[in-house]
Amino acid sequence: MTATEASTPRLVEPATEDELQQQFLDNNWTDKLPIVLPTEARVAAMLAHTSRKPQEVVGRMQPTANRGLWEYTVEKVAVNAVMSGAKPEYFPVILALAASEVSARGSTSSSASAMVVVNGPIRNEIAMNSGIGAMGPYNHANATIGRAYGLLSQNLQGGSVPGETFMGSQGNNYTYNNITFAENEERSPWEPLHVQKGFKASDSVVSIFYGCRSTTFCLGVREKHWREHVKDMLAGVDANTSPVLLLDPITAQQFIDRGNFVKKADLIRWVHENATMPAARYWDLQLVQNYVYPWATFGREPEATMLKAAPDEPLRIFQEQNINVVVVGGEANGYWRIMGATYRKSVSVDDWR
Amino acid sequence: MIAPDLKRDVKITVLNPMGYPPAITRKTAAPRLESLDGKTVYLVDCRFDDSIELLKQVQAWFAEHMTSVTTKIISLSAYYGHDDPTTWDEIKKNGDAAIVGVGHCSTCAPAVSTHAITLDTKYGVPAVALHTDKFDKVVKSVTKMGGLPGAPSVFVPQPVMGKSAAELRAYVDGKDPITGRPVMQEIVEALTTALSAA
């Protein structure tokens, strides 16, 4: 089926605002917070901020594999963008997120969240926050773009209803806005994330991570025992989801001072080499049993070679290419976090202007 | 919540936020066996949590109650999310029917049902999917989307992970929490009774 042959009605039956708010709530079309009703005028205003046609197909999405891929158009993305409270000038960023085809409402029983990092000129064009409070509810663009990503995911994939299309056993508060922020490129000592992913610094890009659950936290990078401290933190990241180091600019500089990590890649290499666990303990982890061990027995590398390790032999938990570093924060202090999150995709925002 | 003080009684028109569902291609299940006597039934382990431990108890039930049935436990070649033609070919070549399990997470339950549908509709092997009851609505949606809404699915209680052999045997000897019917009776019937067109 193509979107032009679509079975979903374009309009909702006319009703009062209060009735429509209730209807959207009852239909599980919201995140249970009030939404901005997507009137034709509001949707048209959103659509005016992209050169793409309203009926152009943007992508397909589903809560998990084997659930059936639902299709969506530019207009459908605009409807959800309006609902989130986003300003029309944010729309190319929201379209890029939709074009990723990565759902922010995945139905994993582990209750994962997405995380969105925005890079390039668009950050400043729409006044995103990469400084103090960047990952909190203090910036309109950060807040509403992240919310739009959640709403469009649940509605465009055919729902996110507990017991049916959402099976996250505990749920995850991160999913309210999917940890959406801009990288602090101006204060970072390293190249920005999107450049690492093959884009030019002048490109505007969204990068999507998925699997945010485990989070560890620290203050500063101490001169004497920083290596042990970081290893302890890495032990708190689940072994099946690689670490993303979220560093305040103060901490990024400290890593350079302590470890001479001139490039992000140097720090990533260090994490790869130092996050280790005895083989027997590693292979006994339930998540490793479910998701890594089957590939090892299948013969995929490097898992197959890892399986040959002696029980006490330290195994490197995270593959180097799966580890990421992002600089974010306003230098109020050198606090930093490690988020367990798998890099999924980077998408050009400029392609959706 | 209605806010009468605002007197917003003007009707307005808004757009529907839902995407467009995929087209569904209906599939046909394999013919069922007349009986399981003398047949070989594969128990397909999806390798999520302790699936194989439950299948061992299903195997034990057959050994006690249907001695003419040969059962073989086989684990998927890799992660459950991937299609596994090598395993399907082996089952097609050496087996008569399959029990695929256990669907007891949000991603493996869809995978288990999809694998069972593949065996049934593509390889002509009568198959039944074994799940835990938390995932009944998920399974219904997946089998509908997969083109075989009547695909047989049997449920045991959640959880399977970490349960003792005796506890899992009680699941197998017990009733399907969704239908209230004996689990093994449902499994045997699923492989031997023609599927409805539903």
Interface residues (C-beta under 8 A of the other chain):
Chain A: M1 A3 A6 S7 T8 P9 R10 L11 V12 P14 A15 T16 E17 D18 E19 L20 Q21 Q22 F24 W29 L37 P38 T39 E40 V43 R60 M61 P63 T64 A65 N66 R67 G68 L69 W70 E71 Y72 E75 K76 V79 N80 M83 S107 T108 S109 L151 N155 L156 Q157 G158 G159 G163 E164 T165 F166 M167 G168 Q286 Q289 N290 Y291 Y293 P294 W295 T297 F298 R300
Chain B: M1 I2 A3 L6 R8 D9 V10 K11 I12 T13 V14 L15 N16 P17 M18 G19 Y20 P21 P22 A23 I24 R47 F48 D49 S75 L76 S77 A78 Y79 Y80 G81 C105 S106 T107 P110 A111 S113 T114 K134 F135 K137 V138 S141 V142 M145 G146 M161
